[in-house]
Each structure stands twice: as structure tokens, then as C-alpha cells.
């Protein structure tokens, strides 16, 4: 595997990357200039289409974390009840 090197200016790759960056910046600037209602509509469209799988995955991860926390709390309660039961049986 060859080592990474910066693009050769003579190959045109550097110019293509620069043009791509300028296009992205111009697109971002034009999006920022749109009214907020248009921003909200575009965000809703993106959430419902392209981002929907990622949002569903994020929701599943948050649910799993909540269940893990609940499991730890239930385990702590069960441990304390078991310790109390053992303590009572040894005292009797």
C-alpha cells in the first residue's frame, strides 16, 4: 500500500477538490439565506426520507440504554432484598 501524499497539482485533482469545496460553500450560503419556513420544510423532508433510518436507530439505542438502566436498578433492588432475606434467616 502506498503512502498518502497530497494530490499532484498537475493532475487537476487539487483544482477539482477546490471547485467542490466552493460549490458546497455556495450551496450552504444559499440555504442559509432561505426563510425559516423553508428550512423547517426541508428539515421535515430530510427527517422523513434520508434521515429516517438513522433516527430510528438512534431511538432504538436510547431505548436500549433506558432498559439497561432499569435493569441495573432492578438488579440492585433484588440484591438488597436478597441480602435482607439472608440477614433475617440468619437472625431467626
N, C-alpha and C positions, 0 to 999 in steps of 0.2 A: 504494500500500500504506500503510495507516495505521500510525502509530507505536504501539509497545507501551505499554500503560498497565495499571496494576493494575486488577483487577476492581472494578466498582462495587458497594459494599456493599448497595445497594438491590436489585440484580438477583438476589441469592441465590447467586451463583456463589462468593463467598467462603465462605459458610456450607457449601456443598456440598463445597468443597475441604477445609475444616476437618474435616467429618464423614468424608470419605475418608481423611484422614491419621490420624484417631483410630481408624478401623476397621483400617487397616494396622498401626498400633502395637499394638492389642489382639490382632490375629492373630499378630504377631511374638512378643508376650509369651506367648501361649498355646502357640505352637510351642516356645519355649524351655523351657517348663515340662514338656514331654513327656519321657519317659525316653529314654536314648541309643539303645536298641534301635529305638525308633520313629523316631528321627532317621535312623538308618542305613537302615532300610527305605524311608523316604520319599526319602532321597538316592539310593538304588539305583533306585527307581522313576523319579525325575526324570531320572537319568543315562540310563536305558534308553528313555525316551519323549521328553520335551520337549527335553532337552539333547543327545540323540544326534547330531543333525546338526552342532551346534556342536563337540562333542567330536571328531567325525570330521574336521571342518575344521581344528581345532587340531592333530590328529595329522598331517594332510597337510602343514600348514605346517611343523611340526617336522621331518618327513621331508625336505621340500624344503630347509630350512636345512642339515640334515646333509649332503645331497647337494651343496649349494653349497660347503660347507666342504671336503668330499672332493675336489671338482673343483678348488678353489684349490690344495690340497695336491698333487694330481697334476700340475697345470699348473706348479707350482714345481719339482717333480722333473723334468718334461720339459724345462723351461728350463735347469736346471742340467746335465742330461745333454747337451743340445744345445750349451751353452757348452763343456762338457768335450770334446765331439767336435770342435768347431771349433778348440779350442786344440790338440788332438792333431794334426789335419790340417795346421795351420799350422806346427807344430814339425817335421814329417817332411819 
